[in-house]
Amino acid sequence: MDSIDFDLDRDFVELNQLLKLAGLCDSGGAGKQLVASGAVRVDGAVELRKTAKIRAGQRVRVGDVEIRVVAAA
């Protein structure tokens, strides 16, 4: 499994934007489609809300890639 640490420099990031910023899709729209397909899990549970607020400490998984969201120093 691949892991990506994403430094969050604000209170939250919308899920579809996180997928784009982490390089897992080309655009926010592609991120929305990925979420709608049921392929995205947040903290182990399938997440279908495309603009779910993702905060520091959460983990997002797509396939065999896990994004660890960490607070920027």
Contacts in CASP RR format, 6 or more apart in sequence:
PFRMAT RR
TARGET T0000
AUTHOR 0000-0000-0000
METHOD contacts of the structure
MODEL  1
MDSIDFDLDRDFVELNQLLKLAGLCDSGGAGKQLVASGAVRVDGAVELRK
TAKIRAGQRVRVGDVEIRVVAAA
1 64 0 8 1.000
1 65 0 8 1.000
1 66 0 8 1.000
2 64 0 8 1.000
2 65 0 8 1.000
2 66 0 8 1.000
3 65 0 8 1.000
3 66 0 8 1.000
3 67 0 8 1.000
3 68 0 8 1.000
4 22 0 8 1.000
4 65 0 8 1.000
4 66 0 8 1.000
4 67 0 8 1.000
4 68 0 8 1.000
5 67 0 8 1.000
5 68 0 8 1.000
5 70 0 8 1.000
6 13 0 8 1.000
6 18 0 8 1.000
6 21 0 8 1.000
6 22 0 8 1.000
6 67 0 8 1.000
6 68 0 8 1.000
6 69 0 8 1.000
6 70 0 8 1.000
7 70 0 8 1.000
7 71 0 8 1.000
7 72 0 8 1.000
7 73 0 8 1.000
8 54 0 8 1.000
8 55 0 8 1.000
8 56 0 8 1.000
8 69 0 8 1.000
8 70 0 8 1.000
8 71 0 8 1.000
8 72 0 8 1.000
9 72 0 8 1.000
11 55 0 8 1.000
12 53 0 8 1.000
12 54 0 8 1.000
12 55 0 8 1.000
13 21 0 8 1.000
13 53 0 8 1.000
13 54 0 8 1.000
13 69 0 8 1.000
14 50 0 8 1.000
14 51 0 8 1.000
14 52 0 8 1.000
14 53 0 8 1.000
14 54 0 8 1.000
15 31 0 8 1.000
15 35 0 8 1.000
15 40 0 8 1.000
15 42 0 8 1.000
15 47 0 8 1.000
15 49 0 8 1.000
15 50 0 8 1.000
15 51 0 8 1.000
15 52 0 8 1.000
15 53 0 8 1.000
15 54 0 8 1.000
15 60 0 8 1.000
16 28 0 8 1.000
16 29 0 8 1.000
16 31 0 8 1.000
16 32 0 8 1.000
16 34 0 8 1.000
16 35 0 8 1.000
16 50 0 8 1.000
16 51 0 8 1.000
17 28 0 8 1.000
18 54 0 8 1.000
18 60 0 8 1.000
18 67 0 8 1.000
18 69 0 8 1.000
19 25 0 8 1.000
19 28 0 8 1.000
19 30 0 8 1.000
19 31 0 8 1.000
19 34 0 8 1.000
19 35 0 8 1.000
19 40 0 8 1.000
19 60 0 8 1.000
19 62 0 8 1.000
20 26 0 8 1.000
20 27 0 8 1.000
20 28 0 8 1.000
20 29 0 8 1.000
20 30 0 8 1.000
20 31 0 8 1.000
22 67 0 8 1.000
24 31 0 8 1.000
24 34 0 8 1.000
24 62 0 8 1.000
24 65 0 8 1.000
24 67 0 8 1.000
25 31 0 8 1.000
25 34 0 8 1.000
31 50 0 8 1.000
32 50 0 8 1.000
34 40 0 8 1.000
34 62 0 8 1.000
35 47 0 8 1.000
35 48 0 8 1.000
35 49 0 8 1.000
35 50 0 8 1.000
35 52 0 8 1.000
36 48 0 8 1.000
36 50 0 8 1.000
38 46 0 8 1.000
38 47 0 8 1.000
38 48 0 8 1.000
39 62 0 8 1.000
39 63 0 8 1.000
40 46 0 8 1.000
40 47 0 8 1.000
40 60 0 8 1.000
40 61 0 8 1.000
40 62 0 8 1.000
41 47 0 8 1.000
41 60 0 8 1.000
41 61 0 8 1.000
41 62 0 8 1.000
42 52 0 8 1.000
42 54 0 8 1.000
42 58 0 8 1.000
42 59 0 8 1.000
42 60 0 8 1.000
42 61 0 8 1.000
43 58 0 8 1.000
43 59 0 8 1.000
44 59 0 8 1.000
44 61 0 8 1.000
47 60 0 8 1.000
54 60 0 8 1.000
54 69 0 8 1.000
55 69 0 8 1.000
56 69 0 8 1.000
56 70 0 8 1.000
56 71 0 8 1.000
57 68 0 8 1.000
57 69 0 8 1.000
57 70 0 8 1.000
57 71 0 8 1.000
58 69 0 8 1.000
59 66 0 8 1.000
59 67 0 8 1.000
59 68 0 8 1.000
59 69 0 8 1.000
60 66 0 8 1.000
60 67 0 8 1.000
60 69 0 8 1.000
61 67 0 8 1.000
END
